[in-house]
């Protein structure tokens, strides 16, 4: 599956299964839009992904 430069939105993406999916898909080249209810959790998740070279942005919903 080629995910290079594809943007994938993940609800609950800052923690648990959502974050696990984000790491998995991001490692395969996807750019991520993480959607969650807590800004602090999103900021931490985006930072952790960036450390792994994965492009992600967080959005509070």
CHARMM internal coordinates of N, CA and C (Angstrom, degrees):
IC EDIT
DIST 1 N 1 CA 1.4451
DIST 1 CA 1 C 1.5312
ANGL 1 N 1 CA 1 C 108.04
DIST 1 C 2 N 1.3092
ANGL 1 CA 1 C 2 N 117.76
DIHE 1 N 1 CA 1 C 2 N 124.73
DIST 2 N 2 CA 1.4538
ANGL 1 C 2 N 2 CA 122.98
DIHE 1 CA 1 C 2 N 2 CA 179.21
DIST 2 CA 2 C 1.5232
ANGL 2 N 2 CA 2 C 109.85
DIHE 1 C 2 N 2 CA 2 C -94.92
DIST 2 C 3 N 1.3245
ANGL 2 CA 2 C 3 N 116.18
DIHE 2 N 2 CA 2 C 3 N 111.35
DIST 3 N 3 CA 1.4591
ANGL 2 C 3 N 3 CA 120.76
DIHE 2 CA 2 C 3 N 3 CA -179.51
DIST 3 CA 3 C 1.5235
ANGL 3 N 3 CA 3 C 112.62
DIHE 2 C 3 N 3 CA 3 C -110.18
DIST 3 C 4 N 1.3220
ANGL 3 CA 3 C 4 N 117.50
DIHE 3 N 3 CA 3 C 4 N 6.14
DIST 4 N 4 CA 1.4608
ANGL 3 C 4 N 4 CA 120.28
DIHE 3 CA 3 C 4 N 4 CA -178.65
DIST 4 CA 4 C 1.5175
ANGL 4 N 4 CA 4 C 110.83
DIHE 3 C 4 N 4 CA 4 C -56.01
DIST 4 C 5 N 1.3520
ANGL 4 CA 4 C 5 N 114.17
DIHE 4 N 4 CA 4 C 5 N 126.99
DIST 5 N 5 CA 1.4626
ANGL 4 C 5 N 5 CA 123.10
DIHE 4 CA 4 C 5 N 5 CA 177.73
DIST 5 CA 5 C 1.5241
ANGL 5 N 5 CA 5 C 114.60
DIHE 4 C 5 N 5 CA 5 C 65.91
DIST 5 C 6 N 1.3176
ANGL 5 CA 5 C 6 N 118.68
DIHE 5 N 5 CA 5 C 6 N 9.62
DIST 6 N 6 CA 1.4627
ANGL 5 C 6 N 6 CA 121.57
DIHE 5 CA 5 C 6 N 6 CA 173.35
DIST 6 CA 6 C 1.5192
ANGL 6 N 6 CA 6 C 107.63
DIHE 5 C 6 N 6 CA 6 C -84.63
DIST 6 C 7 N 1.3215
ANGL 6 CA 6 C 7 N 117.77
DIHE 6 N 6 CA 6 C 7 N 144.29
DIST 7 N 7 CA 1.4605
ANGL 6 C 7 N 7 CA 121.84
DIHE 6 CA 6 C 7 N 7 CA 176.25
DIST 7 CA 7 C 1.5195
ANGL 7 N 7 CA 7 C 108.21
DIHE 6 C 7 N 7 CA 7 C -104.56
DIST 7 C 8 N 1.3236
ANGL 7 CA 7 C 8 N 115.54
DIHE 7 N 7 CA 7 C 8 N 128.04
DIST 8 N 8 CA 1.4556
ANGL 7 C 8 N 8 CA 121.14
DIHE 7 CA 7 C 8 N 8 CA -179.61
DIST 8 CA 8 C 1.5241
ANGL 8 N 8 CA 8 C 108.11
DIHE 7 C 8 N 8 CA 8 C -122.28
DIST 8 C 9 N 1.3365
ANGL 8 CA 8 C 9 N 116.91
DIHE 8 N 8 CA 8 C 9 N 127.43
DIST 9 N 9 CA 1.4605
ANGL 8 C 9 N 9 CA 122.54
DIHE 8 CA 8 C 9 N 9 CA 175.94
DIST 9 CA 9 C 1.5254
ANGL 9 N 9 CA 9 C 108.56
DIHE 8 C 9 N 9 CA 9 C -93.14
DIST 9 C 10 N 1.3277
ANGL 9 CA 9 C 10 N 115.55
DIHE 9 N 9 CA 9 C 10 N 132.29
DIST 10 N 10 CA 1.4603
ANGL 9 C 10 N 10 CA 120.91
DIHE 9 CA 9 C 10 N 10 CA -178.32
DIST 10 CA 10 C 1.5206
ANGL 10 N 10 CA 10 C 109.00
DIHE 9 C 10 N 10 CA 10 C -125.63
DIST 10 C 11 N 1.3318
ANGL 10 CA 10 C 11 N 116.23
DIHE 10 N 10 CA 10 C 11 N 114.65
DIST 11 N 11 CA 1.4655
ANGL 10 C 11 N 11 CA 120.07
DIHE 10 CA 10 C 11 N 11 CA 175.92
DIST 11 CA 11 C 1.5253
ANGL 11 N 11 CA 11 C 108.22
DIHE 10 C 11 N 11 CA 11 C -75.86
DIST 11 C 12 N 1.3278
ANGL 11 CA 11 C 12 N 115.51
DIHE 11 N 11 CA 11 C 12 N 143.40
DIST 12 N 12 CA 1.4599
ANGL 11 C 12 N 12 CA 119.71
DIHE 11 CA 11 C 12 N 12 CA -176.07
DIST 12 CA 12 C 1.5181
ANGL 12 N 12 CA 12 C 111.09
DIHE 11 C 12 N 12 CA 12 C 66.15
DIST 12 C 13 N 1.3211
ANGL 12 CA 12 C 13 N 116.77
DIHE 12 N 12 CA 12 C 13 N 27.58
DIST 13 N 13 CA 1.4544
ANGL 12 C 13 N 13 CA 121.81
DIHE 12 CA 12 C 13 N 13 CA -171.81
DIST 13 CA 13 C 1.5089
ANGL 13 N 13 CA 13 C 116.31
DIHE 12 C 13 N 13 CA 13 C -75.53
DIST 13 C 14 N 1.3251
ANGL 13 CA 13 C 14 N 118.74
DIHE 13 N 13 CA 13 C 14 N -6.71
DIST 14 N 14 CA 1.4578
ANGL 13 C 14 N 14 CA 120.31
DIHE 13 CA 13 C 14 N 14 CA -177.12
DIST 14 CA 14 C 1.5215
ANGL 14 N 14 CA 14 C 113.47
DIHE 13 C 14 N 14 CA 14 C -88.32
DIST 14 C 15 N 1.3345
ANGL 14 CA 14 C 15 N 117.42
DIHE 14 N 14 CA 14 C 15 N -8.31
DIST 15 N 15 CA 1.4681
ANGL 14 C 15 N 15 CA 118.58
DIHE 14 CA 14 C 15 N 15 CA -175.94
DIST 15 CA 15 C 1.5246
ANGL 15 N 15 CA 15 C 110.83
DIHE 14 C 15 N 15 CA 15 C -158.21
DIST 15 C 16 N 1.2963
ANGL 15 CA 15 C 16 N 115.52
DIHE 15 N 15 CA 15 C 16 N 166.55
DIST 16 N 16 CA 1.4601
ANGL 15 C 16 N 16 CA 122.14
DIHE 15 CA 15 C 16 N 16 CA 173.91
DIST 16 CA 16 C 1.5139
ANGL 16 N 16 CA 16 C 114.48
DIHE 15 C 16 N 16 CA 16 C 57.01
DIST 16 C 17 N 1.3324
ANGL 16 CA 16 C 17 N 114.74
DIHE 16 N 16 CA 16 C 17 N -138.57
DIST 17 N 17 CA 1.4658
ANGL 16 C 17 N 17 CA 120.59
DIHE 16 CA 16 C 17 N 17 CA -178.00
DIST 17 CA 17 C 1.5259
ANGL 17 N 17 CA 17 C 112.52
DIHE 16 C 17 N 17 CA 17 C -62.55
DIST 17 C 18 N 1.3325
ANGL 17 CA 17 C 18 N 116.52
DIHE 17 N 17 CA 17 C 18 N -35.83
DIST 18 N 18 CA 1.4591
ANGL 17 C 18 N 18 CA 119.37
DIHE 17 CA 17 C 18 N 18 CA 178.48
DIST 18 CA 18 C 1.5124
ANGL 18 N 18 CA 18 C 111.71
DIHE 17 C 18 N 18 CA 18 C -61.03
DIST 18 C 19 N 1.3349
ANGL 18 CA 18 C 19 N 116.90
DIHE 18 N 18 CA 18 C 19 N -43.30
DIST 19 N 19 CA 1.4613
ANGL 18 C 19 N 19 CA 120.33
DIHE 18 CA 18 C 19 N 19 CA 178.67
DIST 19 CA 19 C 1.5263
ANGL 19 N 19 CA 19 C 110.85
DIHE 18 C 19 N 19 CA 19 C -67.69
DIST 19 C 20 N 1.3167
ANGL 19 CA 19 C 20 N 117.23
DIHE 19 N 19 CA 19 C 20 N -38.36
DIST 20 N 20 CA 1.4660
ANGL 19 C 20 N 20 CA 120.75
DIHE 19 CA 19 C 20 N 20 CA 177.53
DIST 20 CA 20 C 1.5249
ANGL 20 N 20 CA 20 C 110.62
DIHE 19 C 20 N 20 CA 20 C -61.31
DIST 20 C 21 N 1.3254
ANGL 20 CA 20 C 21 N 116.59
DIHE 20 N 20 CA 20 C 21 N -41.77
DIST 21 N 21 CA 1.4643
ANGL 20 C 21 N 21 CA 119.92
DIHE 20 CA 20 C 21 N 21 CA 177.28
DIST 21 CA 21 C 1.5312
ANGL 21 N 21 CA 21 C 110.59
DIHE 20 C 21 N 21 CA 21 C -65.40
DIST 21 C 22 N 1.3242
ANGL 21 CA 21 C 22 N 116.32
DIHE 21 N 21 CA 21 C 22 N -38.77
DIST 22 N 22 CA 1.4594
ANGL 21 C 22 N 22 CA 120.46
DIHE 21 CA 21 C 22 N 22 CA 178.70
DIST 22 CA 22 C 1.5246
ANGL 22 N 22 CA 22 C 110.75
DIHE 21 C 22 N 22 CA 22 C -60.08
DIST 22 C 23 N 1.3217
ANGL 22 CA 22 C 23 N 117.04
DIHE 22 N 22 CA 22 C 23 N -46.65
DIST 23 N 23 CA 1.4724
ANGL 22 C 23 N 23 CA 120.12
DIHE 22 CA 22 C 23 N 23 CA 178.21
DIST 23 CA 23 C 1.5226
ANGL 23 N 23 CA 23 C 111.33
DIHE 22 C 23 N 23 CA 23 C -61.30
DIST 23 C 24 N 1.3176
ANGL 23 CA 23 C 24 N 116.27
DIHE 23 N 23 CA 23 C 24 N -44.01
DIST 24 N 24 CA 1.4615
ANGL 23 C 24 N 24 CA 121.40
DIHE 23 CA 23 C 24 N 24 CA -178.53
DIST 24 CA 24 C 1.5313
ANGL 24 N 24 CA 24 C 111.20
DIHE 23 C 24 N 24 CA 24 C -62.55
DIST 24 C 25 N 1.3203
ANGL 24 CA 24 C 25 N 116.46
DIHE 24 N 24 CA 24 C 25 N -50.31
DIST 25 N 25 CA 1.4613
ANGL 24 C 25 N 25 CA 120.84
DIHE 24 CA 24 C 25 N 25 CA -177.25
DIST 25 CA 25 C 1.5300
ANGL 25 N 25 CA 25 C 111.62
DIHE 24 C 25 N 25 CA 25 C -71.53
DIST 25 C 26 N 1.3294
ANGL 25 CA 25 C 26 N 116.26
DIHE 25 N 25 CA 25 C 26 N -38.56
DIST 26 N 26 CA 1.4577
ANGL 25 C 26 N 26 CA 120.21
DIHE 25 CA 25 C 26 N 26 CA 178.29
DIST 26 CA 26 C 1.5161
ANGL 26 N 26 CA 26 C 112.50
DIHE 25 C 26 N 26 CA 26 C -63.87
DIST 26 C 27 N 1.3146
ANGL 26 CA 26 C 27 N 116.83
DIHE 26 N 26 CA 26 C 27 N -36.30
DIST 27 N 27 CA 1.4645
ANGL 26 C 27 N 27 CA 120.83
DIHE 26 CA 26 C 27 N 27 CA 178.03
DIST 27 CA 27 C 1.5245
ANGL 27 N 27 CA 27 C 111.53
DIHE 26 C 27 N 27 CA 27 C -65.95
DIST 27 C 28 N 1.3136
ANGL 27 CA 27 C 28 N 116.29
DIHE 27 N 27 CA 27 C 28 N -17.61
DIST 28 N 28 CA 1.4636
ANGL 27 C 28 N 28 CA 121.20
DIHE 27 CA 27 C 28 N 28 CA 179.04
DIST 28 CA 28 C 1.5293
ANGL 28 N 28 CA 28 C 111.87
DIHE 27 C 28 N 28 CA 28 C -100.13
DIST 28 C 29 N 1.3308
ANGL 28 CA 28 C 29 N 116.68
DIHE 28 N 28 CA 28 C 29 N 12.92
DIST 29 N 29 CA 1.4564
ANGL 28 C 29 N 29 CA 120.73
DIHE 28 CA 28 C 29 N 29 CA 171.92
DIST 29 CA 29 C 1.5113
ANGL 29 N 29 CA 29 C 116.91
DIHE 28 C 29 N 29 CA 29 C 102.65
DIST 29 C 30 N 1.3288
ANGL 29 CA 29 C 30 N 118.01
DIHE 29 N 29 CA 29 C 30 N -4.79
DIST 30 N 30 CA 1.4659
ANGL 29 C 30 N 30 CA 119.72
DIHE 29 CA 29 C 30 N 30 CA -179.18
DIST 30 CA 30 C 1.5287
ANGL 30 N 30 CA 30 C 110.56
DIHE 29 C 30 N 30 CA 30 C -72.34
DIST 30 C 31 N 1.3217
ANGL 30 CA 30 C 31 N 115.76
DIHE 30 N 30 CA 30 C 31 N 146.41
DIST 31 N 31 CA 1.4643
ANGL 30 C 31 N 31 CA 122.21
DIHE 30 CA 30 C 31 N 31 CA 168.44
DIST 31 CA 31 C 1.5113
ANGL 31 N 31 CA 31 C 105.45
DIHE 30 C 31 N 31 CA 31 C -92.37
DIST 31 C 32 N 1.3380
ANGL 31 CA 31 C 32 N 117.58
DIHE 31 N 31 CA 31 C 32 N 141.21
DIST 32 N 32 CA 1.4542
ANGL 31 C 32 N 32 CA 120.59
DIHE 31 CA 31 C 32 N 32 CA -169.57
DIST 32 CA 32 C 1.5177
ANGL 32 N 32 CA 32 C 113.36
DIHE 31 C 32 N 32 CA 32 C -118.26
DIST 32 C 33 N 1.3276
ANGL 32 CA 32 C 33 N 114.71
DIHE 32 N 32 CA 32 C 33 N 141.66
DIST 33 N 33 CA 1.4530
ANGL 32 C 33 N 33 CA 122.97
DIHE 32 CA 32 C 33 N 33 CA 169.05
DIST 33 CA 33 C 1.5236
ANGL 33 N 33 CA 33 C 105.33
DIHE 32 C 33 N 33 CA 33 C -114.90
DIST 33 C 34 N 1.3309
ANGL 33 CA 33 C 34 N 115.79
DIHE 33 N 33 CA 33 C 34 N 106.29
DIST 34 N 34 CA 1.4615
ANGL 33 C 34 N 34 CA 120.43
DIHE 33 CA 33 C 34 N 34 CA -179.72
DIST 34 CA 34 C 1.5242
ANGL 34 N 34 CA 34 C 109.02
DIHE 33 C 34 N 34 CA 34 C -89.89
DIST 34 C 35 N 1.3123
ANGL 34 CA 34 C 35 N 116.25
DIHE 34 N 34 CA 34 C 35 N 127.43
DIST 35 N 35 CA 1.4618
ANGL 34 C 35 N 35 CA 122.36
DIHE 34 CA 34 C 35 N 35 CA 179.54
DIST 35 CA 35 C 1.5246
ANGL 35 N 35 CA 35 C 108.29
DIHE 34 C 35 N 35 CA 35 C -113.20
DIST 35 C 36 N 1.3388
ANGL 35 CA 35 C 36 N 116.78
DIHE 35 N 35 CA 35 C 36 N 127.54
DIST 36 N 36 CA 1.4589
ANGL 35 C 36 N 36 CA 120.13
DIHE 35 CA 35 C 36 N 36 CA 179.58
DIST 36 CA 36 C 1.5264
ANGL 36 N 36 CA 36 C 108.63
DIHE 35 C 36 N 36 CA 36 C -157.59
DIST 36 C 37 N 1.3166
ANGL 36 CA 36 C 37 N 115.96
DIHE 36 N 36 CA 36 C 37 N 174.82
DIST 37 N 37 CA 1.4639
ANGL 36 C 37 N 37 CA 120.90
DIHE 36 CA 36 C 37 N 37 CA -175.37
DIST 37 CA 37 C 1.5240
ANGL 37 N 37 CA 37 C 113.73
DIHE 36 C 37 N 37 CA 37 C -95.75
DIST 37 C 38 N 1.3381
ANGL 37 CA 37 C 38 N 118.21
DIHE 37 N 37 CA 37 C 38 N -9.67
DIST 38 N 38 CA 1.4678
ANGL 37 C 38 N 38 CA 121.27
DIHE 37 CA 37 C 38 N 38 CA -175.66
DIST 38 CA 38 C 1.5223
ANGL 38 N 38 CA 38 C 111.28
DIHE 37 C 38 N 38 CA 38 C -123.28
DIST 38 C 39 N 1.3291
ANGL 38 CA 38 C 39 N 115.23
DIHE 38 N 38 CA 38 C 39 N 118.75
DIST 39 N 39 CA 1.4700
ANGL 38 C 39 N 39 CA 120.82
DIHE 38 CA 38 C 39 N 39 CA -178.83
DIST 39 CA 39 C 1.5240
ANGL 39 N 39 CA 39 C 111.65
DIHE 38 C 39 N 39 CA 39 C -59.62
DIST 39 C 40 N 1.3366
ANGL 39 CA 39 C 40 N 117.18
DIHE 39 N 39 CA 39 C 40 N -42.75
DIST 40 N 40 CA 1.4642
ANGL 39 C 40 N 40 CA 120.54
DIHE 39 CA 39 C 40 N 40 CA -177.90
DIST 40 CA 40 C 1.5219
ANGL 40 N 40 CA 40 C 111.30
DIHE 39 C 40 N 40 CA 40 C -60.44
DIST 40 C 41 N 1.3218
ANGL 40 CA 40 C 41 N 116.79
DIHE 40 N 40 CA 40 C 41 N -42.54
DIST 41 N 41 CA 1.4609
ANGL 40 C 41 N 41 CA 121.17
DIHE 40 CA 40 C 41 N 41 CA 179.46
DIST 41 CA 41 C 1.5320
ANGL 41 N 41 CA 41 C 110.59
DIHE 40 C 41 N 41 CA 41 C -65.86
DIST 41 C 42 N 1.3256
ANGL 41 CA 41 C 42 N 116.22
DIHE 41 N 41 CA 41 C 42 N -39.86
DIST 42 N 42 CA 1.4695
ANGL 41 C 42 N 42 CA 120.16
DIHE 41 CA 41 C 42 N 42 CA 178.05
DIST 42 CA 42 C 1.5181
ANGL 42 N 42 CA 42 C 111.02
DIHE 41 C 42 N 42 CA 42 C -63.43
DIST 42 C 43 N 1.3269
ANGL 42 CA 42 C 43 N 116.96
DIHE 42 N 42 CA 42 C 43 N -45.65
DIST 43 N 43 CA 1.4608
ANGL 42 C 43 N 43 CA 120.43
DIHE 42 CA 42 C 43 N 43 CA -179.70
DIST 43 CA 43 C 1.5272
ANGL 43 N 43 CA 43 C 110.87
DIHE 42 C 43 N 43 CA 43 C -59.29
DIST 43 C 44 N 1.3209
ANGL 43 CA 43 C 44 N 116.59
DIHE 43 N 43 CA 43 C 44 N -42.91
DIST 44 N 44 CA 1.4691
ANGL 43 C 44 N 44 CA 120.92
DIHE 43 CA 43 C 44 N 44 CA 179.47
DIST 44 CA 44 C 1.5271
ANGL 44 N 44 CA 44 C 110.90
DIHE 43 C 44 N 44 CA 44 C -65.57
DIST 44 C 45 N 1.3189
ANGL 44 CA 44 C 45 N 117.08
DIHE 44 N 44 CA 44 C 45 N -42.21
DIST 45 N 45 CA 1.4679
ANGL 44 C 45 N 45 CA 121.05
DIHE 44 CA 44 C 45 N 45 CA -179.11
DIST 45 CA 45 C 1.5203
ANGL 45 N 45 CA 45 C 110.93
DIHE 44 C 45 N 45 CA 45 C -65.51
DIST 45 C 46 N 1.3140
ANGL 45 CA 45 C 46 N 117.33
DIHE 45 N 45 CA 45 C 46 N -44.54
DIST 46 N 46 CA 1.4678
ANGL 45 C 46 N 46 CA 121.22
DIHE 45 CA 45 C 46 N 46 CA 179.26
DIST 46 CA 46 C 1.5341
ANGL 46 N 46 CA 46 C 109.75
DIHE 45 C 46 N 46 CA 46 C -62.03
DIST 46 C 47 N 1.3255
ANGL 46 CA 46 C 47 N 117.13
DIHE 46 N 46 CA 46 C 47 N -40.70
DIST 47 N 47 CA 1.4690
ANGL 46 C 47 N 47 CA 120.70
DIHE 46 CA 46 C 47 N 47 CA 179.14
DIST 47 CA 47 C 1.5317
ANGL 47 N 47 CA 47 C 110.98
DIHE 46 C 47 N 47 CA 47 C -65.49
DIST 47 C 48 N 1.3188
ANGL 47 CA 47 C 48 N 117.63
DIHE 47 N 47 CA 47 C 48 N -43.14
DIST 48 N 48 CA 1.4670
ANGL 47 C 48 N 48 CA 121.00
DIHE 47 CA 47 C 48 N 48 CA 179.22
DIST 48 CA 48 C 1.5266
ANGL 48 N 48 CA 48 C 111.03
DIHE 47 C 48 N 48 CA 48 C -62.90
DIST 48 C 49 N 1.3234
ANGL 48 CA 48 C 49 N 116.73
DIHE 48 N 48 CA 48 C 49 N -40.63
DIST 49 N 49 CA 1.4624
ANGL 48 C 49 N 49 CA 120.23
DIHE 48 CA 48 C 49 N 49 CA 178.47
DIST 49 CA 49 C 1.5283
ANGL 49 N 49 CA 49 C 110.89
DIHE 48 C 49 N 49 CA 49 C -67.42
DIST 49 C 50 N 1.3211
ANGL 49 CA 49 C 50 N 116.92
DIHE 49 N 49 CA 49 C 50 N -40.29
DIST 50 N 50 CA 1.4697
ANGL 49 C 50 N 50 CA 120.86
DIHE 49 CA 49 C 50 N 50 CA 179.71
DIST 50 CA 50 C 1.5270
ANGL 50 N 50 CA 50 C 110.60
DIHE 49 C 50 N 50 CA 50 C -60.79
DIST 50 C 51 N 1.3289
ANGL 50 CA 50 C 51 N 117.42
DIHE 50 N 50 CA 50 C 51 N -36.28
DIST 51 N 51 CA 1.4625
ANGL 50 C 51 N 51 CA 121.36
DIHE 50 CA 50 C 51 N 51 CA 177.38
DIST 51 CA 51 C 1.5272
ANGL 51 N 51 CA 51 C 111.59
DIHE 50 C 51 N 51 CA 51 C -60.73
DIST 51 C 52 N 1.3313
ANGL 51 CA 51 C 52 N 115.83
DIHE 51 N 51 CA 51 C 52 N -25.90
DIST 52 N 52 CA 1.4572
ANGL 51 C 52 N 52 CA 121.62
DIHE 51 CA 51 C 52 N 52 CA -179.86
DIST 52 CA 52 C 1.5332
ANGL 52 N 52 CA 52 C 111.85
DIHE 51 C 52 N 52 CA 52 C -96.70
DIST 52 C 53 N 1.3386
ANGL 52 CA 52 C 53 N 116.65
DIHE 52 N 52 CA 52 C 53 N 6.57
DIST 53 N 53 CA 1.4583
ANGL 52 C 53 N 53 CA 121.20
DIHE 52 CA 52 C 53 N 53 CA 178.93
DIST 53 CA 53 C 1.5146
ANGL 53 N 53 CA 53 C 113.70
DIHE 52 C 53 N 53 CA 53 C 78.64
DIST 53 C 54 N 1.3383
ANGL 53 CA 53 C 54 N 116.99
DIHE 53 N 53 CA 53 C 54 N 22.48
DIST 54 N 54 CA 1.4611
ANGL 53 C 54 N 54 CA 121.73
DIHE 53 CA 53 C 54 N 54 CA -178.12
DIST 54 CA 54 C 1.5291
ANGL 54 N 54 CA 54 C 109.28
DIHE 53 C 54 N 54 CA 54 C -104.54
DIST 54 C 55 N 1.3311
ANGL 54 CA 54 C 55 N 116.34
DIHE 54 N 54 CA 54 C 55 N 127.09
DIST 55 N 55 CA 1.4608
ANGL 54 C 55 N 55 CA 122.35
DIHE 54 CA 54 C 55 N 55 CA 179.91
DIST 55 CA 55 C 1.5184
ANGL 55 N 55 CA 55 C 110.33
DIHE 54 C 55 N 55 CA 55 C -80.68
DIST 55 C 56 N 1.3324
ANGL 55 CA 55 C 56 N 116.24
DIHE 55 N 55 CA 55 C 56 N 122.01
DIST 56 N 56 CA 1.4650
ANGL 55 C 56 N 56 CA 120.88
DIHE 55 CA 55 C 56 N 56 CA 179.42
DIST 56 CA 56 C 1.5227
ANGL 56 N 56 CA 56 C 109.94
DIHE 55 C 56 N 56 CA 56 C -147.41
DIST 56 C 57 N 1.3334
ANGL 56 CA 56 C 57 N 114.91
DIHE 56 N 56 CA 56 C 57 N 149.96
DIST 57 N 57 CA 1.4562
ANGL 56 C 57 N 57 CA 122.43
DIHE 56 CA 56 C 57 N 57 CA 172.61
DIST 57 CA 57 C 1.5155
ANGL 57 N 57 CA 57 C 107.23
DIHE 56 C 57 N 57 CA 57 C -127.49
DIST 57 C 58 N 1.3267
ANGL 57 CA 57 C 58 N 116.26
DIHE 57 N 57 CA 57 C 58 N 146.41
DIST 58 N 58 CA 1.4594
ANGL 57 C 58 N 58 CA 120.56
DIHE 57 CA 57 C 58 N 58 CA -179.08
DIST 58 CA 58 C 1.5188
ANGL 58 N 58 CA 58 C 111.44
DIHE 57 C 58 N 58 CA 58 C -109.65
DIST 58 C 59 N 1.3351
ANGL 58 CA 58 C 59 N 116.20
DIHE 58 N 58 CA 58 C 59 N 142.40
DIST 59 N 59 CA 1.4567
ANGL 58 C 59 N 59 CA 122.55
DIHE 58 CA 58 C 59 N 59 CA -179.71
DIST 59 CA 59 C 1.5205
ANGL 59 N 59 CA 59 C 109.44
DIHE 58 C 59 N 59 CA 59 C -135.51
DIST 59 C 60 N 1.3341
ANGL 59 CA 59 C 60 N 115.82
DIHE 59 N 59 CA 59 C 60 N 125.59
DIST 60 N 60 CA 1.4586
ANGL 59 C 60 N 60 CA 120.85
DIHE 59 CA 59 C 60 N 60 CA 177.33
DIST 60 CA 60 C 1.5218
ANGL 60 N 60 CA 60 C 108.21
DIHE 59 C 60 N 60 CA 60 C -79.58
DIST 60 C 61 N 1.3295
ANGL 60 CA 60 C 61 N 115.92
DIHE 60 N 60 CA 60 C 61 N 129.27
DIST 61 N 61 CA 1.4657
ANGL 60 C 61 N 61 CA 121.42
DIHE 60 CA 60 C 61 N 61 CA 178.02
DIST 61 CA 61 C 1.5133
ANGL 61 N 61 CA 61 C 110.17
DIHE 60 C 61 N 61 CA 61 C -130.65
END
COOR INIT
IC SEED 1 N 1 CA 1 C
IC BUILD
